[in-house]
Amino acid sequence: MRSTAAWEASDRVAFAGGLDFVNRRAQVSAVFRQSFLFREGEFNNQGPRPDDEVFRTSPALYNRFTPGIWGEARIGLLPNLSITPGARLDLYRFGPAEPHTNWTFTPRITARWETSETLALKAGIGLYSEGARNGDAAYPFGNPAVVPERAWQATLGVETRPTPGVFVSAEGFYKRLYNLIVRTDAVETVGGVTRQQILDNAGTGRVFGLELLVRKELTERFFGWIAYTFSRSDRIDRPGEARRLFDFDQTHNLTAIASYKLGGGWQVGGRLRIISGNPDTPVVGARYLANFDAYLPIYGATNSLRVPAFHQLDVRVDKTWTFDGWMLDLYLDVLNAYNHRALEGSVYSYDFSQHAYFEGLPVIPTLGLKGSF
């Protein structure tokens, strides 16, 4: 549930605030192996380890209650300079077994300066938080003692309109992550019982890069834009370990969209995407477990390889008829128009001696008819 309110005190000062909360409740009974609960940077090539400990849970109620309150002020310091300070207060409540509560206070501020009719500068800095998933904060899936993950984030950018109908935006960003929830081999004693700790908050990370957008605003016939992001996202799971890429790090991400009205109710458009392949962890060998008649992989450095780059072209053609009081649209959508099947990950033979990539969807044409009244 969410509720917001706003008050414009004057031409230069306005306030906004709100309250939102989410309550999740689940009754769970499970039989599972810990290695089946894959986490960021862990590997899903062989399924659960055959030698892993099996957990059995009786039916238990898990509850995650996360209310939050936020507020901000929009202040015009000068006719063309505005700042927006704000803050958010969140509560993370887990229970009813081993109940615990965490609070986070996250202030932030943004600013925008329109130096002329064609140029604006913008910047922002702030703290952010994200609570543990319900499973991460409940034994035996996780650790009730984990605290929310935290980050501070900074951005700096510029917007310009070099010619009428053309908009250009460039923005650099940096995010510092800490208290990341990661797996641990430590043990703890709770109620006189020694058990695995499973998770803690030892992880750190960073994300930085540059976003560029060039947009040709809508004219009588043509509309289009090009967006490009260069970024890097990496992390250190535990102190002393090597820095590695996040599972979904993408160095380059390019998207181009265009649409053109041919006249007579006809319109043609397309979208081209070119994206760096996701990181992948190589298997450099395997060992045989005679007791289980199964092979376990031996991995190389985490996320030290990438699958081949993704690229895809989608095309759409429309024909629209306009009548008194309603419109009829006949369209043809062709996804992956040149039938390049994306390589989405690695698969191995039973003994990990052979490797291949599994492929995404082929070309998908869709013919549709839509009436608007």
C-alpha positions as CSV (number, residue, x, y, z in Angstrom):
1,M,0.0,0.0,0.0
2,R,1.2,3.5,-0.8
3,S,0.0,7.0,0.0
4,T,1.5,10.3,-1.1
5,A,0.7,14.0,-0.5
6,A,2.0,17.2,-2.0
7,W,1.8,20.9,-1.0
8,E,2.9,23.8,-3.1
9,A,3.8,26.5,-0.6
10,S,4.8,29.1,-3.1
11,D,6.1,29.5,-6.7
12,R,9.6,28.5,-5.4
13,V,8.9,26.0,-2.6
14,A,7.0,22.8,-2.7
15,F,6.8,19.7,-0.4
16,A,6.0,16.1,-1.0
17,G,5.9,13.0,1.2
18,G,4.4,9.7,1.6
19,L,4.0,6.4,3.4
20,D,4.3,2.9,1.9
21,F,4.5,-0.6,3.3
22,V,4.6,-4.2,2.2
23,N,3.7,-7.2,4.2
24,R,4.7,-10.7,3.0
25,R,3.6,-13.8,4.8
26,A,4.3,-17.4,3.9
27,Q,4.0,-20.8,5.5
28,V,6.8,-23.0,4.2
29,S,7.7,-26.7,4.5
30,A,10.7,-27.9,2.5
31,V,13.3,-30.5,1.9
32,F,16.3,-29.1,0.1
33,R,20.1,-28.9,-0.2
34,Q,21.8,-25.6,0.7
35,S,23.7,-25.6,-2.6
36,F,20.4,-25.5,-4.4
37,L,19.9,-21.9,-3.1
38,F,22.2,-20.3,-5.6
39,R,23.4,-16.8,-4.8
40,E,25.1,-14.1,-6.9
41,G,28.3,-15.5,-8.3
42,E,27.5,-19.1,-7.6
43,F,27.1,-21.7,-10.3
44,N,24.1,-23.6,-11.5
45,N,25.7,-25.9,-14.1
46,Q,25.5,-29.2,-12.2
47,G,22.4,-28.8,-10.0
48,P,22.6,-29.5,-6.2
49,R,25.8,-31.0,-5.0
50,P,25.2,-34.7,-4.3
51,D,27.4,-34.6,-1.2
52,D,25.6,-31.5,0.3
53,E,23.7,-31.6,3.5
54,V,20.0,-32.1,3.3
55,F,17.7,-29.7,5.3
56,R,14.2,-30.6,6.3
57,T,11.9,-28.0,7.7
58,S,8.5,-28.4,9.5
59,P,5.7,-26.1,8.4
60,A,6.7,-22.7,9.7
61,L,5.3,-19.1,9.3
62,Y,7.6,-16.5,7.8
63,N,6.7,-12.8,7.9
64,R,8.4,-9.7,6.4
65,F,6.9,-6.3,7.3
66,T,8.6,-3.3,5.7
67,P,6.9,0.1,6.2
68,G,8.7,3.3,5.1
69,I,8.1,7.0,5.2
70,W,9.7,9.6,2.9
71,G,9.7,13.3,2.4
72,E,11.3,15.9,0.1
73,A,11.3,19.6,-0.6
74,R,11.7,21.2,-4.0
75,I,13.3,24.6,-3.5
76,G,13.9,27.2,-6.2
77,L,17.0,29.1,-5.0
78,L,17.3,31.1,-8.1
79,P,15.0,31.4,-11.1
80,N,16.9,28.7,-13.0
81,L,18.5,26.8,-10.0
82,S,16.5,24.3,-7.9
83,I,17.5,21.8,-5.3
84,T,15.5,18.8,-3.9
85,P,16.7,17.6,-0.5
86,G,14.9,14.5,0.9
87,A,15.1,11.6,3.2
88,R,13.6,8.2,3.8
89,L,13.1,6.1,6.9
90,D,12.6,2.4,6.6
91,L,11.8,-0.4,9.0
92,Y,12.5,-4.0,8.3
93,R,10.7,-6.5,10.5
94,F,11.2,-10.2,10.2
95,G,9.5,-13.0,12.3
96,P,7.8,-14.6,14.0
97,A,10.6,-17.2,14.5
98,E,13.7,-15.4,15.9
99,P,12.1,-12.0,15.3
100,H,14.4,-9.0,14.6
101,T,14.1,-5.4,13.4
102,N,16.4,-3.1,11.5
103,W,16.0,0.6,10.7
104,T,17.7,2.6,8.0
105,F,17.7,6.4,7.5
106,T,18.7,7.4,3.9
107,P,19.1,11.2,3.1
108,R,19.7,12.4,-0.5
109,I,19.7,15.6,-2.5
110,T,19.5,16.5,-6.2
111,A,20.1,19.8,-8.0
112,R,19.3,21.2,-11.4
113,W,20.6,24.4,-13.0
114,E,19.2,25.6,-16.3
115,T,22.0,27.9,-17.5
116,S,20.2,28.8,-20.7
117,E,17.2,27.7,-22.8
118,T,19.3,25.0,-24.4
119,L,21.6,23.8,-21.6
120,A,21.0,22.4,-18.1
121,L,23.3,20.8,-15.5
122,K,22.1,18.2,-13.0
123,A,23.7,16.4,-10.0
124,G,22.6,14.2,-7.1
125,I,24.0,12.2,-4.2
126,G,22.3,10.1,-1.6
127,L,22.2,6.9,0.5
128,Y,19.9,4.0,-0.2
129,S,19.0,0.7,1.4
130,E,17.5,-2.7,0.5
131,G,16.3,-5.2,3.1
132,A,17.0,-8.9,3.0
133,R,14.7,-11.2,1.2
134,N,12.5,-13.2,3.5
135,G,14.5,-16.4,2.9
136,D,17.8,-14.6,3.6
137,A,16.6,-13.6,7.1
138,A,15.1,-17.0,8.1
139,Y,16.9,-20.1,9.2
140,P,17.7,-22.6,7.7
141,F,17.4,-20.7,4.4
142,G,19.5,-17.8,5.7
143,N,20.5,-15.9,8.8
144,P,18.0,-13.9,10.9
145,A,20.9,-11.6,12.0
146,V,21.6,-10.1,8.6
147,V,21.1,-6.4,8.2
148,P,19.9,-4.3,5.2
149,E,22.3,-3.9,2.3
150,R,23.4,-0.3,1.8
151,A,24.7,2.0,-1.0
152,W,25.6,5.6,-1.6
153,Q,25.2,6.9,-5.1
154,A,26.3,10.0,-7.0
155,T,25.4,11.3,-10.4
156,L,26.5,14.3,-12.5
157,G,25.1,15.1,-15.9
158,V,24.3,17.6,-18.6
159,E,21.3,18.1,-20.9
160,T,21.3,20.2,-24.1
161,R,19.1,20.9,-27.1
162,P,21.7,21.8,-29.9
163,T,19.0,22.2,-32.5
164,P,15.2,22.4,-32.4
165,G,13.7,18.9,-32.0
166,V,16.9,17.3,-30.8
167,F,17.6,16.4,-27.1
168,V,20.9,15.2,-25.8
169,S,21.7,14.0,-22.3
170,A,24.9,12.7,-20.8
171,E,25.2,11.5,-17.2
172,G,28.0,9.8,-15.2
173,F,27.2,7.7,-12.2
174,Y,29.0,6.0,-9.3
175,K,27.5,3.7,-6.7
176,R,29.3,2.3,-3.6
177,L,27.7,-0.9,-2.1
178,Y,28.4,-2.3,1.3
179,N,26.8,-4.8,3.8
180,L,26.1,-7.1,0.8
181,I,24.6,-10.4,2.0
182,V,27.0,-13.2,1.1
183,R,27.5,-16.9,2.1
184,T,29.7,-17.8,5.0
185,D,31.2,-21.0,6.5
186,A,31.1,-19.6,10.0
187,V,29.0,-21.3,12.8
188,E,27.0,-19.8,15.6
189,T,25.4,-20.9,18.8
190,V,21.7,-20.1,19.2
191,G,19.7,-21.3,22.3
192,G,22.5,-23.7,23.1
193,V,22.5,-25.2,19.6
194,T,25.5,-24.8,17.3
195,R,24.5,-24.3,13.7
196,Q,25.8,-22.9,10.4
197,Q,25.5,-19.1,10.1
198,I,25.0,-19.5,6.4
199,L,24.9,-15.8,5.5
200,D,26.4,-12.5,6.7
201,N,27.0,-8.9,5.5
202,A,30.7,-9.1,4.5
203,G,30.3,-8.2,0.8
204,T,31.1,-4.8,-0.8
205,G,30.8,-3.6,-4.4
206,R,30.8,-0.7,-6.8
207,V,29.0,0.3,-10.0
208,F,30.2,3.2,-12.3
209,G,29.7,4.3,-15.8
210,L,28.3,6.8,-18.3
211,E,24.8,7.1,-20.0
212,L,24.2,8.9,-23.2
213,L,20.9,9.6,-24.9
214,V,20.2,11.3,-28.2
215,R,16.5,11.8,-29.0
216,K,14.9,13.1,-32.1
217,E,11.6,14.4,-30.8
218,L,8.3,13.6,-32.6
219,T,7.7,15.5,-35.9
220,E,5.0,15.0,-38.4
221,R,6.6,11.8,-39.7
222,F,9.7,10.7,-37.8
223,F,10.6,9.9,-34.2
224,G,13.7,8.1,-32.9
225,W,16.4,7.9,-30.2
226,I,19.7,6.2,-29.5
227,A,20.8,5.3,-25.9
228,Y,24.2,4.0,-25.0
229,T,25.5,3.0,-21.5
230,F,29.0,2.1,-20.6
231,S,29.2,0.6,-17.2
232,R,31.1,-1.7,-14.9
233,S,29.8,-3.5,-11.8
234,D,32.1,-5.5,-9.6
235,R,32.2,-6.7,-6.0
236,I,34.3,-8.3,-3.3
237,D,32.4,-11.1,-1.6
238,R,34.6,-11.3,1.5
239,P,37.6,-9.3,2.8
240,G,40.8,-10.5,1.2
241,E,39.1,-12.1,-1.8
242,A,39.6,-11.0,-5.4
243,R,37.3,-8.4,-6.9
244,R,35.0,-10.0,-9.5
245,L,32.2,-9.0,-11.9
246,F,28.6,-9.1,-10.9
247,D,26.6,-11.9,-12.7
248,F,24.8,-9.3,-14.9
249,D,27.6,-6.8,-15.6
250,Q,27.2,-5.4,-19.1
251,T,30.1,-3.2,-20.3
252,H,28.2,-1.9,-23.4
253,N,24.5,-1.5,-23.9
254,L,23.3,0.2,-27.1
255,T,19.6,0.6,-28.1
256,A,18.4,2.5,-31.2
257,I,14.7,3.0,-32.0
258,A,13.1,4.7,-35.0
259,S,9.6,5.1,-36.3
260,Y,8.4,6.6,-39.6
261,K,4.9,7.5,-40.9
262,L,4.8,6.6,-44.6
263,G,1.3,8.2,-45.1
264,G,-2.0,6.7,-45.9
265,G,-2.2,5.2,-42.4
266,W,1.1,3.2,-42.9
267,Q,3.9,3.3,-40.3
268,V,7.1,1.3,-40.0
269,G,9.5,1.1,-37.0
270,G,12.3,-0.9,-35.6
271,R,14.5,-1.5,-32.5
272,L,18.1,-2.6,-32.6
273,R,19.9,-3.7,-29.5
274,I,23.6,-4.6,-29.1
275,I,24.7,-5.7,-25.5
276,S,27.8,-7.2,-24.1
277,G,27.4,-10.8,-23.2
278,N,26.9,-11.7,-19.5
279,P,29.9,-12.9,-17.4
280,D,30.4,-16.6,-17.2
281,T,32.5,-18.8,-14.9
282,P,34.6,-21.5,-16.8
283,V,34.8,-25.1,-15.7
284,V,38.5,-26.1,-15.8
285,G,38.1,-29.7,-14.8
286,A,36.0,-32.2,-12.7
287,R,36.4,-34.7,-10.0
288,Y,34.5,-38.0,-9.5
289,L,32.6,-38.8,-6.3
290,A,32.5,-42.6,-6.2
291,N,30.1,-42.7,-3.3
292,F,27.5,-40.9,-5.3
293,D,28.5,-41.9,-8.9
294,A,28.6,-38.3,-9.9
295,Y,31.0,-35.6,-11.1
296,L,31.6,-32.3,-9.5
297,P,33.0,-29.4,-11.6
298,I,36.2,-27.6,-10.8
299,Y,35.7,-23.9,-11.5
300,G,38.1,-21.2,-12.7
301,A,37.9,-17.6,-11.5
302,T,34.4,-16.4,-10.9
303,N,32.9,-14.6,-13.9
304,S,36.2,-14.4,-15.7
305,L,34.7,-15.1,-19.1
306,R,31.8,-13.7,-21.1
307,V,29.2,-15.4,-23.3
308,P,29.2,-13.9,-26.9
309,A,27.5,-10.5,-27.3
310,F,23.7,-10.2,-27.7
311,H,22.3,-8.4,-30.7
312,Q,18.7,-8.3,-32.1
313,L,16.6,-6.4,-34.5
314,D,12.8,-6.1,-34.0
315,V,10.6,-4.6,-36.8
316,R,7.0,-3.5,-36.8
317,V,4.7,-2.5,-39.6
318,D,1.2,-0.9,-39.0
319,K,-1.7,0.0,-41.2
320,T,-4.4,2.1,-39.5
321,W,-7.9,2.9,-40.7
322,T,-9.7,5.8,-39.1
323,F,-13.5,5.8,-38.9
324,D,-16.1,7.9,-37.2
325,G,-15.7,7.1,-33.5
326,W,-13.2,4.2,-33.8
327,M,-9.9,3.1,-35.3
328,L,-8.7,-0.3,-36.7
329,D,-5.0,-1.2,-36.6
330,L,-3.5,-4.1,-38.5
331,Y,0.1,-4.8,-37.5
332,L,3.0,-7.2,-38.1
333,D,5.6,-7.6,-35.3
334,V,8.8,-9.5,-36.1
335,L,11.0,-10.1,-33.1
336,N,14.6,-11.1,-33.9
337,A,14.1,-10.2,-37.6
338,Y,17.4,-11.7,-38.8
339,N,17.1,-14.8,-36.6
340,H,20.1,-14.4,-34.5
341,R,19.6,-16.7,-31.5
342,A,21.1,-15.2,-28.4
343,L,23.6,-17.3,-26.4
344,E,22.3,-17.2,-22.9
345,G,24.6,-19.4,-20.9
346,S,26.8,-22.5,-20.7
347,V,25.8,-26.2,-20.5
348,Y,28.1,-29.2,-19.9
349,S,28.1,-32.9,-20.4
350,Y,27.6,-35.1,-17.3
351,D,31.3,-35.3,-16.7
352,F,32.0,-31.7,-17.7
353,S,34.3,-32.7,-20.5
354,Q,32.2,-31.0,-23.2
355,H,30.8,-27.5,-23.3
356,A,28.1,-25.7,-25.3
357,Y,25.9,-22.6,-25.1
358,F,22.2,-22.8,-24.9
359,E,20.3,-20.6,-27.3
360,G,17.4,-18.2,-26.9
361,L,14.4,-17.8,-29.1
362,P,14.5,-17.7,-33.0
363,V,12.6,-15.2,-35.2
364,I,9.0,-14.7,-33.9
365,P,6.5,-13.0,-36.3
366,T,3.2,-11.9,-34.9
367,L,0.2,-10.7,-37.0
368,G,-2.4,-8.8,-35.0
369,L,-5.6,-6.8,-35.3
370,K,-6.7,-4.1,-32.8
371,G,-9.8,-2.0,-32.6
372,S,-9.9,1.3,-30.6
373,F,-13.3,2.8,-29.8
